């Protein structure tokens, strides 16, 4: 994995644009690509306490060619987060851990199973 760029969102959340394409294989040449690594402060505790309220956790937003979310989309969203044109909530459809990340951020009130 290569970190392409680090930035801080206007709300103080650290983000980085990562390239995971070096992990691709000839059998799966497009499996890995660009990812936004986000380090927000959790609003809710997770079961098992892997994520704790008031602490930073990693939220991942990765390219997914199967859903039509390409590397160019990831780049554009990284820029939009960095410049304050988008918020994390705007990208919830692309959260790697889906509703669990939404719960940790306080977007929903019940932790999914």
N, C-alpha and C positions, 0 to 999 in steps of 0.2 A: 504494500500500500504506500502510496506517495501522497503527502499533503501538498496540494497545489496552492492553497491560499488560506490564511487565517484572518478572521475579522470579528468585530463585535457589533451586534445589533444595537439599534438606538436605545433599547431597554436594558442594555448591559449584558445580554446573553452572548456567550462566546460561541462562534460557529467556525467550521472549517470545511473546505471543499477538498474531497479526497478522491484519488483515482485508484481503484481496485482492479483495473484491467490486467495487471501483471499476473493475476491468479487464473485468467482464462486458459483453457486448454484447446487443442485442435478439435476435440469432440464437442466442446461447448465454448465457441469463440466469443460469444456475446453474453455470457452469464454474469460477469462482473463489469462494472463501469464506474461512473461517477456517483459519489455519495456526499450528502451533507451531514456532517457530524455536528450535533447541537448539544450544548451543555446547560440546560435550563435548571432552575431551582424547582424541586418537586413541591407541590401543594398538598399531596396526599401520600401516606405510607403505602407501600406495597405489602401484600402478604409475604411472610418470610423475611421482610425488612431488607430486601435487595435494594429497594429504593425507599428513602426516608424523607419525610416532609422537612423542608428547610435545607436540604442538601442537594448538591448538583447531581444530575444523572445524565447518561448519554441517551439521546434520542437520535435515531437514524432515519434519514430520508434517502432512499436509493433509487437509482434508475430501475425501470422495469419495462423492458420492451414488450412483454406480453400484455401489459395494461396500457401501452401507448405512452409511457412516461420515459422519454429518451434522455440521453446525456445532455442534449441541448436544453431540454426542459429543466434538468437539475441545475445547469449553469445559470439559467435565467432566474430560477427561484432563489439560488444562493445570492445573486446580485440584488434581487428584490428584498430579501431578508436583511441583507447588509445595509441597504439604503432606506429601509423602513417602509417600502411600498407594499410589503406583505408581512403578515404576522404568522407565527407558527400555526395558529388555528386555521389559517387559510390553506395550509398544506396537510391537514389531518388525514386526508384520503391517501396520502403517501407515507404515513408513519409506518416504520417497519413492524412495530409492536401494536399497531392499530389502536384499539380502544384502551389497552393498558396504558399506552403513552398519553392518550386523552385523559384518562383518570389521574395519572401522576401530575399532569398539568392543571388539573382542576376543571377541565372542560365538561366532564360528566361526574356524577356523584357516586356511582356504584362501580366498584372494581369488577371487571369481567372475569369470568372463570378461566 
